[in-house]
Amino acid sequence: MRSGHQILDTTSGFNDGASHALAFSAGDGTIMGSLNNGNYINAAINSLGNVVGLPSRLINSLHELSQQVIYRGRIFSKATTDWTLMEAKMKPAVTPEEIKARAEERGNFIANTMKASFDDAGGATDHEALRYAQDGTYSRPLSDKEGSSSFESMASKVQDWANEHPGARLVVPFIKAPTRLLQDVATYTPMLQAAKLSTLRDLAAGGRVAEAAAAKLATGGTIWGGAVALALSGHLTDGGPSDTNALKQKLDTGWRPHSLVLHDPDGTPHYYPIDRIDPFGQILAMAADASVILAHLKSEDVKTVAAQMALAITKDSLSKNYLKNFADAIELLTTHDPEQKAEEKWTRFITGMAGGLVPSMLANVNDDPYMREVRGILDALKHRVPGLSETLKPQRNILGEPIDVTPGLGPSMISPFYQSMGKTNDLVSQVLSRVAENNPHGFLPPPKTLRLAEGMHSKGVDLTAFKMPDGKNAYDRLQELIGNLGNGSPSLRDSLNTLFTNNPSFTDPNYKDGNRDQEGMQYERINKVLGERRQVAKAFLLRESPELLQAALQDQRNAAAVLTQGGNAKTVPFPGMKH
């Protein structure tokens, strides 16, 4: 913990490459030595370096502890097995004296074996046990030598490149551990493991090698079979709708993707996400997705099963926290959105990475009850810091209500797990989710750009960049008004609840009138209520801010000028905007 260096295995660790701590070496290199010599700046720099490097040293210490436990357990198991084989060839111990002497001999043999397994510096000397410990902590060094898989060879080259270019670590901070995790996932996925040439060679080799390969296939088959059974019985959820808005509406019901589902006696479901227990969490997630694919599979689509499975594996892999920046980089380079400028894409990518600069231990103690909107690098830092996150506007659902943070399972500071309770009695959320999932797409959020005449091709006023007289964000205020106008009239939730209870088709969970290609009548009726409510909320918003009304009128005049004068028209900036 003090030095941050590995003891058992100096060739590998949690970090992929050399870490560069903030430090200044002078005299004996210690903080106290610098203070005694009057080098206060040096002492300050070294102190700051110790604080900055604390999370890495803590992680490496936990990694060292895990490796030590696995390595020592492996050595003890081997020593016990060797002694058992040796004892079988000895004369049986009969008398109490012989039994006592044999027990002492056994203890000395195991102790000597353990001692011989470490060098004078505490490093490992048993290479087989060390590899076993490395595999158990996903830290075995990557190699691009002959005999390595093409995936491992590629990952090794990426790691070497990242070590030569430290800036790349912002995108791919970890390479070795994710590579080993994904390899473990493939090992316990029967259709992938059986297709590997190395598996076929091992099975043909016979002996212990073949037994180990067969055991991996059998274990993987058992895990997958159990996971599919859980998914089909409703005790394991899949990844949810592919449409982003439909997924948001499903999340509003308390449902969570890739989660184990347990029920209270009254039938209320509780969702426990499994994304933090890799590699088995990812295996269970893929099996759940596969069960959905197979359930909707037609006989003529059999040829596409492999492609669908590969897509599911890629999607589940890129959704992991430790691959988030890499996945965001791929999205940045491959996603084409004609309405989004390059600068906006780059800002979004950088903003996504900025949040990772705040230590997770600090973010975990943040008791902010709501999810927060992040629209810049500073916001990305604020939303993970206790006290500062509450200065950001909350994320809101389609009803204009703040979205609650999913509560943790156990003390949030040390527990990586969380749970969510299904809102089975929330008729509005349940109906919105069901209708959204049965139609081409979910219900769209209110537009962030305000235009007085929707049919007019004006630039519009960006509500996210406009401040109301009380300092609130105009878009957040619009969402508030959509949810509740505050004039004594029913809230949007109440209006939808009335619509649903007065029409039996909405309360029938088996009623479907839409599909992936065509919107149904239920979708259209709900959309009509949403549209009318948004128009009223917009009028209230303009009444609250005369400056916003003037900006909207100026936008309309600018559009008219461009329409009549073409490219020679002079447009006037809006008042109240951030320039």
N, C-alpha and C positions, 0 to 999 in steps of 0.2 A: 504493500500500500504506500509506503514511504517513497520508494524509488520509482514505482510504476513499471518495473521490469519483471519478466517472467523468471521463475526459478526452476521449475520442473522441466519445462520445454522452452529453451531459449531461441528455437528456430521459428516458433510461431506463437500466435497470441490472438486476442480478440481483434486487435488492429491489424490491417492488411500490410501496412508498411511502416516505415520509421515515422514516429511522431515528433513534432518539433515544438517543444514547450517554450513559453516566453521566459527567458532567463538571461542573466548577465553574470559571467564568471569573472571573479576578481578575488585575489587572496586565496582563502580556503574554499571559496565558492558558496559558503553558507550565509544565511541571513544575519545570524548573530555576528559572524566574522565581519561582515560588511558594516554592521552597526558599530562594532568596536573600533573599526578603522576609520569611522566617520563617513563612510560611503553610503549616505542615506538614500541617494537615488538608486544605487545598485540594490540595496535592501528592498526598496519599494517595488522595483521591477521584479525581483525574485519572488516577493510576496504575492504580487499580482499573478505571476506565472504559476505559483502553487495553487491559487484559487481557480484560475482558468483550467488547469490540468486536473483538478480534483475529480470531476466526473469520469474522465478516462482512467485515472488511477483506481477509482472505485470499481469500475467495470472490469479492469484487468485483474484486480484482486479477487473479485467474485469468480472470474474465469479461472484463475490459478487455483482457487479453492475447489472448484468443480473438477478440474483436471486431476488434482491431488487425490480427491476421493475416488474417482474412477480408476486411476492408475494403481493406487494402493489396493483397491478392491480386486482388481484384476490380478495383481501379484499374489495376494492372499489366496485367491481362488486357484491359481496355478500351483502355488506351493502346497495347498491342501490336497489337490489332485495328485501331485507327484508323490507326496508322502503316503497317500492311500495306496498307490501302486507299489511303492517301496515296501510298505508294511505287509502287503499281501505275500511278499516273498520271505518275510521274516518268520522266525519261530513265534507262535502265539504266546502272548503274555498271560500267565495263569495266576501266579501268586500276587498278593497285594503289592509286594515290593517290585515285581516285574511290571505290573500295570502302572505304578507310580513312575518308575524309571522310563517306561515307554512314553508316558505323557510328557515328561520332561524333555525327552529326546525329540518328540514331535514339536514341542514349543521352541526348542533351540533351532530345529531345522527351519521352521517357518520364520523365526526371527532373523536367522542368518540369511535366508533368501530375501527377506525384505531389505536388510541392510545392504546386500550386494546389488540391489536394484537401484541404488542411488550413488552418485559420485560424491566427492568431498564437498562440492558446492551445492549439493542437493538436487542436481540434475538427474534425469532418468537415464538408466543404462540398459533397460530391457526394451528393445525397439518394438517388439510386438505389442507389449502392454502400452507403450507410449502411443502407438498408432491407434490402439483401441480407445485410449483417453482422448486423443485428438478427434476421432470419429464421434465420440460421445459429446464433445463440445463444439463440433462443426468447425474445427480449427486446423485440420490437416492441410499442410501447404499445397497449393495448386501446382500442377506440373503440366508442361507442354511437351514432355518427352514421349518417345515412342511407347505405345501401350496405353497412353492416356486417352480418354474419350475426347471426341471433337469438341464437346461442350466445355469440358474442363480445360482443354488446350486453349480455346478461345477466351475463357474467363481468365486464365493465367496471363495471356497477352494483354488483356484489358487492365489487369492489376498492375503489370509492369509499366504500362503506359500511364496509369494514374499515379504511380509512385514517381515517375519522371516529371509529371505535370501536376503539382499539388493543387492547382485550381480545379482540376477535374474532380477532386474529392467533394466539391459542393454538389455535384450531380450524382456521383457514385461513391458515397462515403464508405460503404462496405461492399466487398466483392466476394471474399473467400467464404464467409459464413452463409450468405444467401445462395451461393453456388452449391455448397454442401447440403444446405436445406433442400434445394430443388432436386439434387441428386437423390436425397433420401426419399423425397416424394415419388420420384420415378421408380425407386427400388421397391416401394410398396404399392405400386400401381400395376396390377397384373398384366394389362394389355401393353404397357410400355416395357416392363421388365422382361416379358416373354419375347419381345421383339429385338432385344439387345443381343448382339453377337457374343458379348462376354458371358451372358447368361447361358446361351446355348453351348458355349465352350465349357463352362463350369458343369453343366448338367451331363455333358459327354465325358468329362474327366473322371467321374466316379469318385468313390471315397467320401472324405469329409467335405471336399469342395462341392461335390454334387449335392450332398445333404444340406449344406448351407444355402445353396442356390434354391433348392426345392423348398426349404423352410421359408425363405423370403417370399417366394411365390405363394405359398400356402397362407402365410401371415397377411400378405397384401390382399389375397382373395377373401380372407375372413373379415378384414377391416372394411373392404369395399362392400361385401355382402351385407354386413351389419349396418353400414351407413345408408345403403340404398333402402334397406328395410325400415330404418328409422325415418328416412325421407318420405317413403310411401305411406307410412302410418301417421305422418304429421308431427313427428317428434324432432325433425331436423329440417330447417328451412333452406331454400335455395338462395340464389343471388338476387331474386326479385325481378321486377319489370326492367326491360332494357331502356325504356323511355325515362329520361331524368325526372320529368314532372310526375309521371305515374308512380315512380319510386318514392318521390317526396310525399305524395298523398298516402301511399301505403305505410310509410314511416310514421305518419301522423296517427295511425291506429295503434301505435305501440309495437308493431311488428318490427323485427330486425332480421337482416339477411345473415345467412350462414350461422345459425344459432340453434342450440339445443332448446327444445320446448318442453317445459314441465307445466302441469296444470294444478290449480287449487281444487279443493273438493267441489266448489261451485262452477268449475269449468274455466275459470279465468287463466289464460296462458301467461307464462313468464318466459322471456327469451334471454338466453345466455350465450352471447357471441363466442365463437370458437377460434377467432382469427389470431389469438395470442398464444395458441398452443401448437405451433408448428413443430415438426412437419405433419403431425396427425390431424391438426386443425384444417390444413389445406387439403389433405386427402379426403376428409369428411365433407368439406365444401365442394370439392370436385365431384364426389359421388352424389351429393344432393343435386348439383346441376345436371349431372348425367341422367339421374332419374327423371328429371323434367323433360330432357331431350328425348329419352326413350319413350316416355309416356305419350308424346305427341308425334312419334315417328310413324310414318307410313311405309308400306312395303317398298315403294319405289324410291324411298329416300335412304335406303340402307347404305348406299355408297357414300353418303355424306356424313356418316357417323364419325369417322376418323377426323374429318375436318372440324366437325362440331366439338368433339372432345378436345382437339388441339386448341381451339378457340377458347374453350372453357378453362383449360390449364393456363393459357397465356393471360386471360382476364383475371383469374384468381391470383396468379403470381404477381402481376403488376399492381394489384390492389394492396399489397403489403406495405406497411409503414416504412420498412427498411429499403424499399425500392420506389418510394413515392417520388423523389426527385428525378430518378431515371425515367419513371413512367411519365412524369410531367414534361421532361425533355423530349420524349418520343412524341407526345401529343402536340408539343409546340412545333415540331418539325413536320408532322404528317397531317395535322388537322387543318382543313381549309374552311375558313369562315369568311365569306365575302363581305360581311358587315363589320368585321373586326379588323382594325388596323394593326400593322406589325408592331408598332410601339405598345399598343394595348396588350398584345399577346406576350411581348417580352416582359412588360411590367407585371402581368399576372404570374408568369413563370418565376420571376425574382421574388415576388411577394410570397409565393408558395414555399420557397426555400428559407425566407427570412424567419418564419416561425420556428424553424428548427434550431435557431441560435439561442432560444430560451430553453434552459435545462428542463427536462420532463419532470424532475422532482418538484420544481417550482410550479409548473403548470398543473401538476396533479393535486396540489393543495388549493387551487383556485376554486372557491365555492360559489362562483357566479352561477345563478340558476338558469341562465338563458344562453343559447347559441348566439354568437355575435357576427355581424357583417365585417368582412375584411376587404378593404379597397385600396390598400397600399402597404408599403414596407413597414411604416410605423404602426399601422393597424395590426399587421401580422405579429409584431412584437408585443403590442399592448394586449391582444386578446388571450395571451397565455400567462399574463402577469396578474396575480391577485390585486384587486383594487383598480387597476388600469383598464381591465377588460370591460368594466361596467360603464366606462366612458364611451364605448362604441354602441351604435344602435343595434338592437336585437334582430336576428333573423326572424322572419314571419312566414306563417303558412298561408295557404290560399284564402283563409278566412280573416287574415290580418292579425292573427294572434301570435304572440312571441313563442318561439319553439324552445321547449325545455331541454336542458342538458340531460343525457341519459345517465342515471345515477350509477355510481360505482358499486362493486360488490366487495364489501369490507372497507378497511381504511384506504382512502384514495391515494395516500402518499406512497403506500407500498404495494397495493393491489393493482395489477394491470387489467383486471376483469371488471365487467359491468353487466347490469341486467336491465331489462325493460318489461313492464307489465302491459299486457294487451288491454286496449280500451274497448272491451266487448259491449259496454253499455252506451258507447258514444255512437249513436245512430248516424249522425252527420258525417263523421270521419269514415265510418265503415262504408257508407253508401258512396261517398266521393271516391274512395279507394277502389271499390268494386267496379264502378262505372268507368273510371279512368283506365283500369287495367283491361277492360273489355272493349276499348275503343282504340283508334289509331295512335292516340297520344293522351297524356294527362292534361289536366286543366292548367292553362298557362298563367303565370303570375301577371299582375298588372304591368303595363309597359312603363319603362323608366323615363321615357321621353314624352313630354306633354305637348299636344297640338290642339288648338281650338277647333279646327276642322280636320277630322281624322282622314278624310279623303284627299286633303290637300298635300302636295309633295313638298312640305316644308322641312327644314332641318329639325325643328322641335326644340323644346327647352329641356335640358338634362336635369331632371329632378334630383338626382344623386349629388349634383354639384351646386344645388341651390339651397340657401338657408332661409328658413321662415323667420318672422319677426322675433320669435322667442329663442332663436338660435338652433332649433331642431332642423334635421335634414328633411327636405320637402318630400322625398320619396317615402321615408319612414312615416311621415305625417299622413300621406295619402293612404298608406296601408292601414294605419290606425283608423282613419275615417271610413275606409271600406268595411272594416270589422264592426265599428260602432260609431255612428254619426254624432252621438252625444246629445241629441235633441229629444230624447224620449222615445224615438222610434225603435222598432225591433232591431236587434243586431243581425248581422248577416247569418250567423249561426242559427238564430231563432227563425229567420225567414226560411232558410233551407230546411230546418227541422219541421216547420209547418208544411212545406211542400211535400216532404217525404212521408210524413204521417198521414196526409190526406190522400195520398196516391199509393195504393197497396203494391203496385209493381215495384216501387222503390224499396220497400221493405222485404221483398221476396229475394233471398240470396241467390236463387237459381234463375232469376229472370235476366236474360241477356238479349239486347236488341241492337247491339253494335258489334263490330269486328275490327280486325287489324287494318282493314281497307276502307271502312265506311263508318261515319259517326251515326250513333243511334239516337232515338228520340229522347231518351233520358239525358244523354250527354248534351243535346241541344237545349233542353229545358233548363238544365243547371247552368249552362253557359249564358243563357239569356238572363237569368237572375244575377249572375256575376257581372255581366256587361252593364245592366241597368244600375246596379249598385255602384259600380265604378264611375259611371257618368255623374251620379249624384255626388259622390265623394269628391270628384274633380271640381264640381261647382262650389262645394264647401271650401275646398282648398284655395281656390282663386278668391273667394270672398275673404278668407283669413289673411291673404297676402296680396295687397294691391300691387306690390312690386312684381310679384310673379305674374299677375294679370297683364301688367305692362310689358313684361318680357314675352309673354305669349302673343300679345297683339303685335309687338315688334317683329316677332318671328313670322307672323302671318303677313305683315307688310313686306318683309324681306322676300318671302316666297312669291308674293304678287309681283314684286319688282323684277325678280329673276325671270318670271313667266313672261312679262311684257318686254323686258329689255335684254334678256339673254345674258351672256357672259359679261356685258359691260355694266351690269347693275351693281350699285354700291350698297352693301348690306351694313346695317348698324348693329353693333354688339348689344347683347341683352344686359339690362341692369341686374344687379344682384348675383352675378355669376363670378366664380373664381377664375381669374385669367392667369 
